[in-house]
Amino acid sequence: MPQRSSSPIISPDPAADPRAARSIGSYDAGRPGPLVVIFGGIHGNEPAGVAAIAAVLAALQERGLPLRGRVLGLRGNCAGLVKGVRYQARDLNRSWQAPAIVAMLARDRASERSCPEDREERELLSALAPLLAKARAPITFLDLHSMSGDGAPFSCMADVLRNRKIAFALPVPVVLGLEEVIDGSMLGFFSDLGHVGVAVEGGQHDDPRTQANHEAAIWLTLVAAGCLRREQVGDLALHHGRLAAATAGLPRVLEIRHRHVVKESDDFVMRPGYANFQPVRAGEAVADDQGGPVMTPEGGVMMLPRYQGQGEDGYFLARAVSPVWLAISAGLRRARADRLVRLLPGVARGAADGELLVAAGRPRAIDVFHLFGYRHERAREGRLVFSRRRPDSAPLADLPAEIHALLAEHG
Ligand SMILES: [Zn+2]
């Protein structure tokens, strides 16, 4: 008889507000298989993902489905969810890099009063560290978000082949490169350890369709990850159809070309009427700030226009990518041709392992490096810096020992 696993992996917050409990719940049927970890509310003003996780866990339980492996639902920013704010002191979906995590864990616990997100991150790490340590196969991480502006759902991922399997199982546009322009996203960190990480933007925060879109994404992910067979989810076609209808006519794959960074002192205000995937021209005034109108540096489609007071992302621009390009890059990486990129003219090795430097101004350099599984880091002294994503052929990595030690000490 399938049953829900006994207890949440970490104890609920003593404040006893059910919205403040880290674990939303988990489900397993006592059968071996993949682990799927689903996050809702990494941004506290995005409760639709949490509601969707709870609804799917309840449905799994009610239907008694013989799931392989385990599904675990976690709240991201618990205190933010209670207060209904994106975050209190800092964005919880940033600074997930080993050095920043070590520095955060080493700080005095008193710092949590001035930065409540330190506590959120520490608790998330404490919940995940034992799972990461004992993983023998990639864990699938699904991170559910919603948006302040209107627009169709989409997914984001770092472009490694293991992520494509999940992302392309969802009939929504796949947006590449967001983790390149956002420093230290949580899923980028897990993906770099060799796990699978896909984020889904389900729709506008308060739109009732957003929760339904997230539920559809969860069911499709459970099937794609191998936890459930298609025929075990009676309404799978409905879920698929819902997402397909919400994204009809949109490109299958896009890549982020530009991020407009906002500082608090900018008084950034998006002009009304922009939605995800809306075409914009180069030089279009899409927002206003202290300096006057904010113009787009190039044409493309609008992504995540900021119609809320918080966050440092004003808007993003994306453009469609040909699926042929993705097929070619998959072939090159499977053939391990990615190592040849080092031999291209004008390419030099950087100081860090797997880091390559390319003279700036080389047309299409970024495209070529993406093709080979590298990510663009930044420009440094007139050169573009690229780093290699963890290849699909590389073994899983655990959290650095220093992080485990700090968690054991202060966790
Ligand atoms: Zn979000």
Boltz pocket constraint, residues with backbone or C-beta under 6 A from the ligand:
constraints:
  - pocket:
      binder: B
      contacts: [[A, 42], [A, 43], [A, 46], [A, 144], [A, 145], [A, 146]]
      max_distance: 6.0
